[in-house]
């Protein structure tokens, strides 16, 4: 066979194959899922109904003396949509010698936090206790706080009736940090 005829036949066969491929049709159908979204839930801790910077000061106690005591009730609520676990931390505890009208043992750096006894209750159950100095920076778990739920906590304080002049004139300042962390699945 002549080379030109062979090339011509191959060319004709290729054109026929391409033309034939265009004659075949397959059924098809397309569907679209539009506007898919993800949105996160929320954790929103309220302390007696307040957020920062409006959370109240709970302790402004003056002229305490050996044997004094008191308490404060606080409601924590989860206004968010995700279940959480509530915590309390006494932080930024700073003792100051204040004004000392009578001699104290030296050095006098302020010892009130070592003699201020704290008890933390949740729903009447004791969850933490100790001197403020020992509880400082400790993450105290208060318990589960489900979305839309409320926890009632009570913080009681007392000064040992046997403490002597070691605390006379002393001042202690501190912050209470309430936190809510997402509850992990079991």
VMD Tcl script that builds the backbone (N, CA, C; Angstrom):
set m [mol new atoms 558]
animate dup $m
set s [atomselect $m all]
$s set {name element resname resid chain x y z} {
  {N N UNK 1 A 0.818 -1.160 0.000}
  {CA C UNK 1 A 0.000 0.000 0.000}
  {C C UNK 1 A 0.870 1.234 0.000}
  {N N UNK 2 A 0.358 2.179 -0.626}
  {CA C UNK 2 A 1.078 3.435 -0.739}
  {C C UNK 2 A 0.970 4.182 0.583}
  {N N UNK 3 A 2.043 4.841 0.907}
  {CA C UNK 3 A 2.112 5.555 2.175}
  {C C UNK 3 A 1.067 6.655 2.243}
  {N N UNK 4 A 0.794 7.325 1.166}
  {CA C UNK 4 A -0.187 8.404 1.147}
  {C C UNK 4 A -1.587 7.854 1.375}
  {N N UNK 5 A -1.849 6.682 0.814}
  {CA C UNK 5 A -3.179 6.090 0.973}
  {C C UNK 5 A -3.364 5.665 2.430}
  {N N UNK 6 A -2.335 5.104 2.995}
  {CA C UNK 6 A -2.396 4.669 4.387}
  {C C UNK 6 A -2.628 5.860 5.329}
  {N N UNK 7 A -1.939 6.936 5.123}
  {CA C UNK 7 A -2.117 8.131 5.940}
  {C C UNK 7 A -3.519 8.689 5.744}
  {N N UNK 8 A -4.016 8.693 4.522}
  {CA C UNK 8 A -5.358 9.200 4.232}
  {C C UNK 8 A -6.408 8.349 4.924}
  {N N UNK 9 A -6.238 7.039 4.912}
  {CA C UNK 9 A -7.216 6.144 5.549}
  {C C UNK 9 A -7.211 6.341 7.077}
  {N N UNK 10 A -6.016 6.531 7.628}
  {CA C UNK 10 A -5.939 6.754 9.068}
  {C C UNK 10 A -6.603 8.076 9.445}
  {N N UNK 11 A -6.421 9.061 8.617}
  {CA C UNK 11 A -7.026 10.369 8.861}
  {C C UNK 11 A -8.543 10.287 8.770}
  {N N UNK 12 A -9.045 9.561 7.794}
  {CA C UNK 12 A -10.497 9.382 7.630}
  {C C UNK 12 A -11.046 8.611 8.835}
  {N N UNK 13 A -10.330 7.592 9.290}
  {CA C UNK 13 A -10.769 6.806 10.457}
  {C C UNK 13 A -10.802 7.653 11.735}
  {N N UNK 14 A -9.826 8.519 11.887}
  {CA C UNK 14 A -9.784 9.388 13.059}
  {C C UNK 14 A -10.945 10.369 13.063}
  {N N UNK 15 A -11.238 10.963 11.894}
  {CA C UNK 15 A -12.358 11.896 11.781}
  {C C UNK 15 A -13.669 11.162 12.054}
  {N N UNK 16 A -13.805 9.962 11.599}
  {CA C UNK 16 A -15.034 9.183 11.804}
  {C C UNK 16 A -15.195 8.843 13.292}
  {N N UNK 17 A -14.090 8.493 13.938}
  {CA C UNK 17 A -14.145 8.159 15.369}
  {C C UNK 17 A -14.559 9.371 16.201}
  {N N UNK 18 A -13.994 10.518 15.850}
  {CA C UNK 18 A -14.368 11.734 16.579}
  {C C UNK 18 A -15.816 12.104 16.336}
  {N N UNK 19 A -16.275 11.959 15.136}
  {CA C UNK 19 A -17.665 12.273 14.818}
  {C C UNK 19 A -18.601 11.301 15.524}
  {N N UNK 20 A -18.229 10.046 15.613}
  {CA C UNK 20 A -19.054 9.038 16.272}
  {C C UNK 20 A -19.123 9.272 17.772}
  {N N UNK 21 A -18.024 9.740 18.372}
  {CA C UNK 21 A -18.012 9.998 19.802}
  {C C UNK 21 A -18.994 11.099 20.164}
  {N N UNK 22 A -19.208 12.036 19.291}
  {CA C UNK 22 A -20.137 13.125 19.533}
  {C C UNK 22 A -21.583 12.681 19.459}
  {N N UNK 23 A -21.865 11.512 18.897}
  {CA C UNK 23 A -23.227 11.032 18.771}
  {C C UNK 23 A -23.729 10.337 20.038}
  {N N UNK 24 A -22.805 9.919 20.914}
  {CA C UNK 24 A -23.205 9.250 22.142}
  {C C UNK 24 A -23.511 10.280 23.229}
  {N N UNK 25 A -24.593 10.091 23.966}
  {CA C UNK 25 A -24.965 10.983 25.061}
  {C C UNK 25 A -25.287 10.137 26.286}
  {N N UNK 26 A -24.912 10.646 27.453}
  {CA C UNK 26 A -25.213 9.983 28.714}
  {C C UNK 26 A -26.175 10.860 29.488}
  {N N UNK 27 A -27.085 10.210 30.291}
  {CA C UNK 27 A -27.958 10.971 31.164}
  {C C UNK 27 A -27.124 11.582 32.280}
  {N N UNK 28 A -27.517 12.747 32.749}
  {CA C UNK 28 A -26.860 13.347 33.905}
  {C C UNK 28 A -27.875 14.208 34.650}
  {N N UNK 29 A -27.564 14.447 35.913}
  {CA C UNK 29 A -28.413 15.281 36.762}
  {C C UNK 29 A -27.496 15.916 37.803}
  {N N UNK 30 A -27.698 17.170 38.119}
  {CA C UNK 30 A -26.864 17.878 39.084}
  {C C UNK 30 A -27.756 18.534 40.126}
  {N N UNK 31 A -27.377 18.367 41.388}
  {CA C UNK 31 A -28.090 18.997 42.499}
  {C C UNK 31 A -27.074 19.801 43.313}
  {N N UNK 32 A -27.487 20.928 43.873}
  {CA C UNK 32 A -26.592 21.786 44.636}
  {C C UNK 32 A -27.151 22.017 46.029}
  {N N UNK 33 A -26.310 21.811 47.034}
  {CA C UNK 33 A -26.651 22.145 48.417}
  {C C UNK 33 A -26.038 23.511 48.701}
  {N N UNK 34 A -26.878 24.522 48.836}
  {CA C UNK 34 A -26.397 25.903 48.970}
  {C C UNK 34 A -26.465 26.395 50.415}
  {N N UNK 35 A -25.646 27.386 50.690}
  {CA C UNK 35 A -25.681 28.116 51.961}
  {C C UNK 35 A -25.414 27.241 53.184}
  {N N UNK 36 A -24.505 26.293 53.097}
  {CA C UNK 36 A -24.118 25.482 54.244}
  {C C UNK 36 A -23.328 26.370 55.213}
  {N N UNK 37 A -23.581 26.248 56.514}
  {CA C UNK 37 A -22.862 27.068 57.500}
  {C C UNK 37 A -22.572 26.262 58.758}
  {N N UNK 38 A -21.581 26.686 59.483}
  {CA C UNK 38 A -21.305 26.235 60.836}
  {C C UNK 38 A -21.331 27.487 61.705}
  {N N UNK 39 A -21.864 27.379 62.911}
  {CA C UNK 39 A -21.771 28.489 63.852}
  {C C UNK 39 A -21.429 27.894 65.214}
  {N N UNK 40 A -20.637 28.628 65.970}
  {CA C UNK 40 A -20.223 28.121 67.270}
  {C C UNK 40 A -21.261 28.485 68.328}
  {N N UNK 41 A -21.281 27.683 69.359}
  {CA C UNK 41 A -22.113 27.988 70.511}
  {C C UNK 41 A -21.393 29.012 71.372}
  {N N UNK 42 A -21.972 29.334 72.513}
  {CA C UNK 42 A -21.376 30.354 73.369}
  {C C UNK 42 A -21.287 29.880 74.813}
  {N N UNK 43 A -20.277 30.383 75.504}
  {CA C UNK 43 A -20.166 30.306 76.952}
  {C C UNK 43 A -20.288 31.744 77.432}
  {N N UNK 44 A -21.220 32.012 78.308}
  {CA C UNK 44 A -21.405 33.382 78.792}
  {C C UNK 44 A -21.701 33.330 80.285}
  {N N UNK 45 A -20.631 33.471 81.078}
  {CA C UNK 45 A -20.760 33.431 82.528}
  {C C UNK 45 A -21.258 34.774 83.041}
  {N N UNK 46 A -22.247 34.726 83.885}
  {CA C UNK 46 A -22.765 35.919 84.566}
  {C C UNK 46 A -22.553 35.721 86.067}
  {N N UNK 47 A -22.065 36.758 86.736}
  {CA C UNK 47 A -21.872 36.734 88.180}
  {C C UNK 47 A -22.914 37.675 88.772}
  {N N UNK 48 A -23.901 37.092 89.435}
  {CA C UNK 48 A -25.054 37.847 89.932}
  {C C UNK 48 A -25.672 38.690 88.806}
  {N N UNK 49 A -25.662 38.141 87.599}
  {CA C UNK 49 A -26.259 38.806 86.440}
  {C C UNK 49 A -25.342 39.783 85.728}
  {N N UNK 50 A -24.096 39.921 86.173}
  {CA C UNK 50 A -23.182 40.914 85.603}
  {C C UNK 50 A -22.029 40.269 84.840}
  {N N UNK 51 A -21.503 41.031 83.882}
  {CA C UNK 51 A -20.263 40.724 83.168}
  {C C UNK 51 A -19.225 41.763 83.573}
  {N N UNK 52 A -17.946 41.471 83.256}
  {CA C UNK 52 A -16.892 42.484 83.438}
  {C C UNK 52 A -17.220 43.686 82.592}
  {N N UNK 53 A -16.977 44.849 83.001}
  {CA C UNK 53 A -16.301 45.276 84.227}
  {C C UNK 53 A -17.259 45.603 85.364}
  {N N UNK 54 A -18.474 45.066 85.315}
  {CA C UNK 54 A -19.502 45.459 86.285}
  {C C UNK 54 A -19.722 44.441 87.406}
  {N N UNK 55 A -18.874 43.413 87.487}
  {CA C UNK 55 A -19.013 42.432 88.563}
  {C C UNK 55 A -18.756 43.142 89.895}
  {N N UNK 56 A -19.646 42.975 90.868}
  {CA C UNK 56 A -19.514 43.706 92.135}
  {C C UNK 56 A -18.265 43.306 92.935}
  {N N UNK 57 A -17.862 44.197 93.820}
  {CA C UNK 57 A -16.853 43.888 94.836}
  {C C UNK 57 A -17.634 43.233 95.975}
  {N N UNK 58 A -17.219 42.049 96.387}
  {CA C UNK 58 A -17.977 41.318 97.398}
  {C C UNK 58 A -17.443 41.493 98.814}
  {N N UNK 59 A -16.181 41.862 98.938}
  {CA C UNK 59 A -15.606 42.018 100.273}
  {C C UNK 59 A -14.950 43.388 100.400}
  {N N UNK 60 A -15.528 44.237 101.244}
  {CA C UNK 60 A -14.946 45.504 101.672}
  {C C UNK 60 A -15.176 45.579 103.172}
  {N N UNK 61 A -14.475 44.713 103.880}
  {CA C UNK 61 A -14.699 44.548 105.312}
  {C C UNK 61 A -13.603 45.297 106.060}
  {N N UNK 62 A -14.004 46.191 106.942}
  {CA C UNK 62 A -13.054 47.000 107.717}
  {C C UNK 62 A -13.162 46.652 109.201}
  {N N UNK 63 A -12.104 46.984 109.899}
  {CA C UNK 63 A -12.054 46.838 111.357}
  {C C UNK 63 A -12.297 45.407 111.824}
  {N N UNK 64 A -11.826 44.411 111.048}
  {CA C UNK 64 A -11.966 43.023 111.505}
  {C C UNK 64 A -11.027 42.785 112.673}
  {N N UNK 65 A -11.405 41.827 113.490}
  {CA C UNK 65 A -10.617 41.487 114.675}
  {C C UNK 65 A -10.720 39.991 114.912}
  {N N UNK 66 A -9.862 39.450 115.761}
  {CA C UNK 66 A -9.937 38.026 116.062}
  {C C UNK 66 A -11.350 37.625 116.477}
  {N N UNK 67 A -11.830 36.529 115.880}
  {CA C UNK 67 A -13.168 36.015 116.178}
  {C C UNK 67 A -14.246 36.490 115.222}
  {N N UNK 68 A -13.965 37.484 114.378}
  {CA C UNK 68 A -14.969 37.969 113.415}
  {C C UNK 68 A -15.173 36.950 112.290}
  {N N UNK 69 A -16.363 36.989 111.714}
  {CA C UNK 69 A -16.676 36.117 110.577}
  {C C UNK 69 A -17.799 36.745 109.769}
  {N N UNK 70 A -18.000 36.207 108.592}
  {CA C UNK 70 A -19.072 36.677 107.725}
  {C C UNK 70 A -19.174 35.795 106.493}
  {N N UNK 71 A -20.090 36.141 105.625}
  {CA C UNK 71 A -20.261 35.349 104.400}
  {C C UNK 71 A -20.922 36.202 103.329}
  {N N UNK 72 A -20.821 35.715 102.116}
  {CA C UNK 72 A -21.466 36.350 100.980}
  {C C UNK 72 A -22.011 35.243 100.070}
  {N N UNK 73 A -23.199 35.475 99.531}
  {CA C UNK 73 A -23.805 34.541 98.574}
  {C C UNK 73 A -23.681 35.125 97.175}
  {N N UNK 74 A -23.321 34.266 96.230}
  {CA C UNK 74 A -23.113 34.688 94.844}
  {C C UNK 74 A -23.793 33.688 93.924}
  {N N UNK 75 A -24.445 34.193 92.892}
  {CA C UNK 75 A -25.075 33.322 91.883}
  {C C UNK 75 A -24.284 33.405 90.595}
  {N N UNK 76 A -23.870 32.249 90.095}
  {CA C UNK 76 A -23.209 32.142 88.797}
  {C C UNK 76 A -24.198 31.528 87.829}
  {N N UNK 77 A -24.312 32.112 86.649}
  {CA C UNK 77 A -25.221 31.541 85.659}
  {C C UNK 77 A -24.528 31.451 84.304}
  {N N UNK 78 A -24.933 30.448 83.548}
  {CA C UNK 78 A -24.416 30.235 82.198}
  {C C UNK 78 A -25.490 30.715 81.229}
  {N N UNK 79 A -25.311 31.932 80.715}
  {CA C UNK 79 A -26.269 32.509 79.765}
  {C C UNK 79 A -25.951 32.087 78.338}
  {N N UNK 80 A -24.981 31.193 78.170}
  {CA C UNK 80 A -24.593 30.728 76.842}
  {C C UNK 80 A -25.388 29.511 76.413}
  {N N UNK 81 A -24.925 28.898 75.326}
  {CA C UNK 81 A -25.618 27.735 74.759}
  {C C UNK 81 A -24.820 26.443 74.897}
  {N N UNK 82 A -23.635 26.512 75.511}
  {CA C UNK 82 A -22.773 25.341 75.681}
  {C C UNK 82 A -22.628 25.056 77.171}
  {N N UNK 83 A -22.688 23.788 77.542}
  {CA C UNK 83 A -22.500 23.391 78.933}
  {C C UNK 83 A -21.052 23.636 79.345}
  {N N UNK 84 A -20.873 24.030 80.608}
  {CA C UNK 84 A -19.531 24.329 81.088}
  {C C UNK 84 A -19.298 23.827 82.494}
  {N N UNK 85 A -18.069 24.086 82.962}
  {CA C UNK 85 A -17.671 23.801 84.336}
  {C C UNK 85 A -17.189 25.131 84.917}
  {N N UNK 86 A -17.703 25.481 86.098}
  {CA C UNK 86 A -17.376 26.761 86.726}
  {C C UNK 86 A -16.205 26.603 87.696}
  {N N UNK 87 A -15.391 27.662 87.758}
  {CA C UNK 87 A -14.218 27.682 88.631}
  {C C UNK 87 A -14.120 29.030 89.340}
  {N N UNK 88 A -13.388 29.025 90.448}
  {CA C UNK 88 A -13.076 30.236 91.200}
  {C C UNK 88 A -11.592 30.215 91.532}
  {N N UNK 89 A -10.945 31.360 91.364}
  {CA C UNK 89 A -9.542 31.510 91.758}
  {C C UNK 89 A -9.403 32.799 92.555}
  {N N UNK 90 A -8.796 32.693 93.732}
  {CA C UNK 90 A -8.408 33.876 94.490}
  {C C UNK 90 A -7.031 34.252 93.969}
  {N N UNK 91 A -6.900 35.438 93.411}
  {CA C UNK 91 A -5.658 35.824 92.768}
  {C C UNK 91 A -5.227 37.221 93.208}
  {N N UNK 92 A -4.012 37.579 92.870}
  {CA C UNK 92 A -3.460 38.887 93.226}
  {C C UNK 92 A -3.576 39.163 94.727}
  {N N UNK 93 A -3.300 38.153 95.544}
  {CA C UNK 93 A -3.352 38.300 97.001}
  {C C UNK 93 A -2.118 39.092 97.437}
  {N N UNK 94 A -2.369 40.243 98.059}
  {CA C UNK 94 A -1.279 41.126 98.491}
  {C C UNK 94 A -1.505 41.501 99.954}
  {N N UNK 95 A -0.560 41.124 100.786}
  {CA C UNK 95 A -0.585 41.509 102.199}
  {C C UNK 95 A 0.175 42.815 102.379}
  {N N UNK 96 A -0.336 43.648 103.268}
  {CA C UNK 96 A 0.306 44.931 103.580}
  {C C UNK 96 A 0.286 45.085 105.099}
  {N N UNK 97 A 1.377 45.580 105.644}
  {CA C UNK 97 A 1.464 45.759 107.100}
  {C C UNK 97 A 0.508 46.825 107.605}
  {N N UNK 98 A 0.058 47.709 106.713}
  {CA C UNK 98 A -0.860 48.759 107.141}
  {C C UNK 98 A -0.239 49.638 108.212}
  {N N UNK 99 A -1.090 50.107 109.122}
  {CA C UNK 99 A -0.634 50.938 110.233}
  {C C UNK 99 A -0.556 50.066 111.468}
  {N N UNK 100 A 0.591 50.055 112.120}
  {CA C UNK 100 A 0.777 49.187 113.273}
  {C C UNK 100 A 0.947 50.035 114.533}
  {N N UNK 101 A -0.130 50.161 115.351}
  {CA C UNK 101 A -0.023 50.970 116.559}
  {C C UNK 101 A 0.703 50.251 117.694}
  {N N UNK 102 A 0.763 48.939 117.637}
  {CA C UNK 102 A 1.435 48.145 118.679}
  {C C UNK 102 A 2.545 47.331 118.013}
  {N N UNK 103 A 3.563 46.991 118.782}
  {CA C UNK 103 A 4.656 46.222 118.189}
  {C C UNK 103 A 4.174 44.874 117.650}
  {N N UNK 104 A 4.662 44.544 116.477}
  {CA C UNK 104 A 4.426 43.237 115.861}
  {C C UNK 104 A 5.770 42.570 115.693}
  {N N UNK 105 A 5.775 41.260 115.585}
  {CA C UNK 105 A 7.044 40.595 115.280}
  {C C UNK 105 A 7.606 41.148 113.976}
  {N N UNK 106 A 8.913 41.247 113.878}
  {CA C UNK 106 A 9.539 41.770 112.656}
  {C C UNK 106 A 10.141 40.618 111.870}
  {N N UNK 107 A 10.250 40.683 110.584}
  {CA C UNK 107 A 9.705 41.776 109.781}
  {C C UNK 107 A 8.196 41.666 109.683}
  {N N UNK 108 A 7.547 42.799 109.576}
  {CA C UNK 108 A 6.086 42.846 109.480}
  {C C UNK 108 A 5.704 43.125 108.032}
  {N N UNK 109 A 5.411 42.073 107.305}
  {CA C UNK 109 A 5.011 42.231 105.904}
  {C C UNK 109 A 3.511 42.134 105.727}
  {N N UNK 110 A 2.773 42.024 106.830}
  {CA C UNK 110 A 1.333 41.810 106.744}
  {C C UNK 110 A 1.058 40.323 106.724}
  {N N UNK 111 A 0.280 39.860 107.667}
  {CA C UNK 111 A 0.020 38.420 107.793}
  {C C UNK 111 A -1.470 38.084 107.782}
  {N N UNK 112 A -2.281 39.006 107.325}
  {CA C UNK 112 A -3.721 38.774 107.383}
  {C C UNK 112 A -4.151 37.607 106.503}
  {N N UNK 113 A -3.567 37.457 105.313}
  {CA C UNK 113 A -3.985 36.355 104.428}
  {C C UNK 113 A -3.680 34.991 105.041}
  {N N UNK 114 A -2.680 34.941 105.925}
  {CA C UNK 114 A -2.336 33.685 106.602}
  {C C UNK 114 A -3.298 33.380 107.748}
  {N N UNK 115 A -4.091 34.358 108.140}
  {CA C UNK 115 A -4.999 34.203 109.273}
  {C C UNK 115 A -6.460 34.443 108.908}
  {N N UNK 116 A -6.721 34.618 107.626}
  {CA C UNK 116 A -8.087 34.796 107.127}
  {C C UNK 116 A -8.518 33.452 106.537}
  {N N UNK 117 A -9.415 32.759 107.259}
  {CA C UNK 117 A -9.835 31.418 106.858}
  {C C UNK 117 A -11.054 31.519 105.944}
  {N N UNK 118 A -10.986 30.825 104.813}
  {CA C UNK 118 A -12.033 30.880 103.788}
  {C C UNK 118 A -12.634 29.496 103.595}
  {N N UNK 119 A -13.954 29.452 103.453}
  {CA C UNK 119 A -14.670 28.225 103.080}
  {C C UNK 119 A -15.555 28.569 101.886}
  {N N UNK 120 A -15.522 27.721 100.856}
  {CA C UNK 120 A -16.334 27.918 99.656}
  {C C UNK 120 A -17.328 26.764 99.565}
  {N N UNK 121 A -18.606 27.135 99.475}
  {CA C UNK 121 A -19.685 26.152 99.385}
  {C C UNK 121 A -20.418 26.320 98.047}
  {N N UNK 122 A -20.835 25.189 97.477}
  {CA C UNK 122 A -21.689 25.199 96.286}
  {C C UNK 122 A -22.942 24.415 96.640}
  {N N UNK 123 A -24.081 25.102 96.599}
  {CA C UNK 123 A -25.333 24.441 96.957}
  {C C UNK 123 A -25.286 23.820 98.337}
  {N N UNK 124 A -24.582 24.451 99.274}
  {CA C UNK 124 A -24.495 23.941 100.636}
  {C C UNK 124 A -23.383 22.925 100.859}
  {N N UNK 125 A -22.704 22.485 99.808}
  {CA C UNK 125 A -21.632 21.490 99.933}
  {C C UNK 125 A -20.271 22.178 99.914}
  {N N UNK 126 A -19.439 21.877 100.900}
  {CA C UNK 126 A -18.101 22.460 101.003}
  {C C UNK 126 A -17.222 21.925 99.876}
  {N N UNK 127 A -16.633 22.837 99.070}
  {CA C UNK 127 A -15.772 22.421 97.955}
  {C C UNK 127 A -14.316 22.857 98.146}
  {N N UNK 128 A -14.070 23.827 99.025}
  {CA C UNK 128 A -12.698 24.265 99.282}
  {C C UNK 128 A -12.649 24.996 100.611}
  {N N UNK 129 A -11.524 24.868 101.305}
  {CA C UNK 129 A -11.323 25.614 102.539}
  {C C UNK 129 A -9.837 25.737 102.809}
  {N N UNK 130 A -9.492 26.815 103.508}
  {CA C UNK 130 A -8.106 27.042 103.881}
  {C C UNK 130 A -7.867 28.519 104.103}
  {N N UNK 131 A -6.671 28.841 104.553}
  {CA C UNK 131 A -6.292 30.244 104.687}
  {C C UNK 131 A -6.204 30.847 103.295}
  {N N UNK 132 A -6.532 32.117 103.197}
  {CA C UNK 132 A -6.489 32.794 101.902}
  {C C UNK 132 A -5.121 32.629 101.253}
  {N N UNK 133 A -4.053 32.715 102.039}
  {CA C UNK 133 A -2.708 32.566 101.480}
  {C C UNK 133 A -2.502 31.190 100.853}
  {N N UNK 134 A -3.128 30.151 101.398}
  {CA C UNK 134 A -2.998 28.794 100.847}
  {C C UNK 134 A -3.880 28.582 99.622}
  {N N UNK 135 A -5.008 29.275 99.568}
  {CA C UNK 135 A -5.925 29.130 98.430}
  {C C UNK 135 A -5.513 29.995 97.241}
  {N N UNK 136 A -4.596 30.942 97.463}
  {CA C UNK 136 A -4.203 31.877 96.404}
  {C C UNK 136 A -3.715 31.128 95.171}
  {N N UNK 137 A -4.245 31.512 94.025}
  {CA C UNK 137 A -3.895 30.987 92.701}
  {C C UNK 137 A -4.338 29.546 92.478}
  {N N UNK 138 A -5.060 28.949 93.420}
  {CA C UNK 138 A -5.570 27.590 93.252}
  {C C UNK 138 A -6.866 27.634 92.440}
  {N N UNK 139 A -6.965 26.785 91.426}
  {CA C UNK 139 A -8.180 26.710 90.614}
  {C C UNK 139 A -9.179 25.817 91.355}
  {N N UNK 140 A -10.222 26.438 91.889}
  {CA C UNK 140 A -11.226 25.718 92.675}
  {C C UNK 140 A -12.398 25.375 91.766}
  {N N UNK 141 A -12.633 24.083 91.571}
  {CA C UNK 141 A -13.749 23.669 90.731}
  {C C UNK 141 A -15.049 23.783 91.517}
  {N N UNK 142 A -15.984 24.524 90.933}
  {CA C UNK 142 A -17.284 24.730 91.581}
  {C C UNK 142 A -18.334 23.750 91.080}
  {N N UNK 143 A -18.102 23.157 89.915}
  {CA C UNK 143 A -19.024 22.150 89.394}
  {C C UNK 143 A -19.567 22.501 88.024}
  {N N UNK 144 A -20.379 21.575 87.514}
  {CA C UNK 144 A -20.989 21.736 86.190}
  {C C UNK 144 A -21.969 22.899 86.204}
  {N N UNK 145 A -21.944 23.640 85.113}
  {CA C UNK 145 A -22.893 24.743 84.934}
  {C C UNK 145 A -23.437 24.623 83.524}
  {N N UNK 146 A -24.572 23.964 83.411}
  {CA C UNK 146 A -25.194 23.694 82.117}
  {C C UNK 146 A -25.728 24.994 81.514}
  {N N UNK 147 A -25.878 25.001 80.207}
  {CA C UNK 147 A -26.439 26.166 79.511}
  {C C UNK 147 A -27.797 26.517 80.117}
  {N N UNK 148 A -27.955 27.788 80.473}
  {CA C UNK 148 A -29.219 28.258 81.036}
  {C C UNK 148 A -29.399 27.973 82.520}
  {N N UNK 149 A -28.419 27.357 83.158}
  {CA C UNK 149 A -28.542 26.985 84.573}
  {C C UNK 149 A -27.805 27.977 85.478}
  {N N UNK 150 A -28.036 27.845 86.798}
  {CA C UNK 150 A -27.444 28.723 87.806}
  {C C UNK 150 A -26.842 27.879 88.936}
  {N N UNK 151 A -25.692 28.337 89.461}
  {CA C UNK 151 A -25.068 27.740 90.647}
  {C C UNK 151 A -25.103 28.770 91.765}
  {N N UNK 152 A -25.461 28.341 92.956}
  {CA C UNK 152 A -25.417 29.222 94.126}
  {C C UNK 152 A -24.187 28.869 94.933}
  {N N UNK 153 A -23.318 29.867 95.148}
  {CA C UNK 153 A -22.137 29.627 95.962}
  {C C UNK 153 A -22.158 30.565 97.169}
  {N N UNK 154 A -21.554 30.101 98.236}
  {CA C UNK 154 A -21.399 30.894 99.446}
  {C C UNK 154 A -19.926 30.874 99.818}
  {N N UNK 155 A -19.392 32.057 100.100}
  {CA C UNK 155 A -18.011 32.166 100.571}
  {C C UNK 155 A -18.073 32.691 102.001}
  {N N UNK 156 A -17.584 31.864 102.936}
  {CA C UNK 156 A -17.558 32.240 104.349}
  {C C UNK 156 A -16.126 32.564 104.739}
  {N N UNK 157 A -15.970 33.541 105.620}
  {CA C UNK 157 A -14.649 33.918 106.107}
  {C C UNK 157 A -14.681 34.024 107.615}
  {N N UNK 158 A -13.517 33.821 108.218}
  {CA C UNK 158 A -13.401 33.989 109.672}
  {C C UNK 158 A -11.952 34.284 110.025}
  {N N UNK 159 A -11.804 34.970 111.167}
  {CA C UNK 159 A -10.495 35.263 111.732}
  {C C UNK 159 A -10.383 34.435 113.013}
  {N N UNK 160 A -9.301 33.694 113.139}
  {CA C UNK 160 A -9.070 32.853 114.309}
  {C C UNK 160 A -9.172 33.701 115.579}
  {N N UNK 161 A -10.001 33.292 116.542}
  {CA C UNK 161 A -10.137 34.083 117.770}
  {C C UNK 161 A -8.861 34.077 118.618}
  {N N UNK 162 A -7.926 33.180 118.340}
  {CA C UNK 162 A -6.692 33.079 119.127}
  {C C UNK 162 A -5.529 33.863 118.520}
  {N N UNK 163 A -5.713 34.464 117.331}
  {CA C UNK 163 A -4.611 35.204 116.712}
  {C C UNK 163 A -4.334 36.458 117.537}
  {N N UNK 164 A -3.070 36.843 117.619}
  {CA C UNK 164 A -2.707 37.985 118.466}
  {C C UNK 164 A -2.375 39.208 117.607}
  {N N UNK 165 A -1.524 40.056 118.111}
  {CA C UNK 165 A -1.187 41.308 117.436}
  {C C UNK 165 A -0.504 41.133 116.079}
  {N N UNK 166 A -0.220 39.919 115.687}
  {CA C UNK 166 A 0.471 39.701 114.413}
  {C C UNK 166 A -0.318 40.272 113.229}
  {N N UNK 167 A -1.642 40.404 113.380}
  {CA C UNK 167 A -2.449 40.958 112.277}
  {C C UNK 167 A -2.934 42.376 112.542}
  {N N UNK 168 A -2.565 42.953 113.655}
  {CA C UNK 168 A -3.092 44.273 113.998}
  {C C UNK 168 A -2.709 45.302 112.920}
  {N N UNK 169 A -3.718 45.985 112.414}
  {CA C UNK 169 A -3.525 47.013 111.391}
  {C C UNK 169 A -3.271 46.481 109.987}
  {N N UNK 170 A -3.169 45.156 109.810}
  {CA C UNK 170 A -2.842 44.573 108.502}
  {C C UNK 170 A -3.988 44.735 107.510}
  {N N UNK 171 A -3.634 44.719 106.248}
  {CA C UNK 171 A -4.590 44.819 105.139}
  {C C UNK 171 A -4.240 43.736 104.128}
  {N N UNK 172 A -5.244 43.064 103.602}
  {CA C UNK 172 A -5.026 42.133 102.491}
  {C C UNK 172 A -6.001 42.499 101.378}
  {N N UNK 173 A -5.486 42.545 100.171}
  {CA C UNK 173 A -6.335 42.764 98.988}
  {C C UNK 173 A -6.201 41.555 98.074}
  {N N UNK 174 A -7.257 41.285 97.328}
  {CA C UNK 174 A -7.232 40.138 96.409}
  {C C UNK 174 A -8.335 40.298 95.384}
  {N N UNK 175 A -8.211 39.540 94.317}
  {CA C UNK 175 A -9.255 39.454 93.295}
  {C C UNK 175 A -9.866 38.064 93.344}
  {N N UNK 176 A -11.127 37.982 92.952}
  {CA C UNK 176 A -11.776 36.685 92.765}
  {C C UNK 176 A -12.081 36.566 91.279}
  {N N UNK 177 A -11.524 35.558 90.650}
  {CA C UNK 177 A -11.739 35.335 89.224}
  {C C UNK 177 A -12.678 34.135 89.072}
  {N N UNK 178 A -13.840 34.397 88.511}
  {CA C UNK 178 A -14.805 33.343 88.211}
  {C C UNK 178 A -14.630 32.988 86.747}
  {N N UNK 179 A -14.564 31.713 86.436}
  {CA C UNK 179 A -14.395 31.309 85.038}
  {C C UNK 179 A -15.317 30.150 84.704}
  {N N UNK 180 A -15.614 30.044 83.431}
  {CA C UNK 180 A -16.465 28.973 82.909}
  {C C UNK 180 A -15.753 28.389 81.716}
  {N N UNK 181 A -15.478 27.100 81.796}
  {CA C UNK 181 A -14.777 26.413 80.713}
  {C C UNK 181 A -15.700 25.361 80.120}
  {N N UNK 182 A -15.565 25.174 78.818}
  {CA C UNK 182 A -16.407 24.215 78.120}
  {C C UNK 182 A -16.297 22.834 78.764}
  {N N UNK 183 A -17.429 22.207 78.968}
  {CA C UNK 183 A -17.465 20.858 79.523}
  {C C UNK 183 A -17.094 19.893 78.409}
  {N N UNK 184 A -16.085 19.072 78.668}
  {CA C UNK 184 A -15.636 18.118 77.663}
  {C C UNK 184 A -16.579 16.923 77.624}
  {N N UNK 185 A -16.769 16.346 76.443}
  {CA C UNK 185 A -17.654 15.174 76.348}
  {C C UNK 185 A -17.081 14.000 77.152}
  {N N UNK 186 A -17.963 13.234 77.712}
  {CA C UNK 186 A -17.551 12.077 78.543}
  {C C UNK 186 A -16.947 10.986 77.708}
}
mol reanalyze $m
mol bondsrecalc $m
mol representation Tube
mol addrep $m
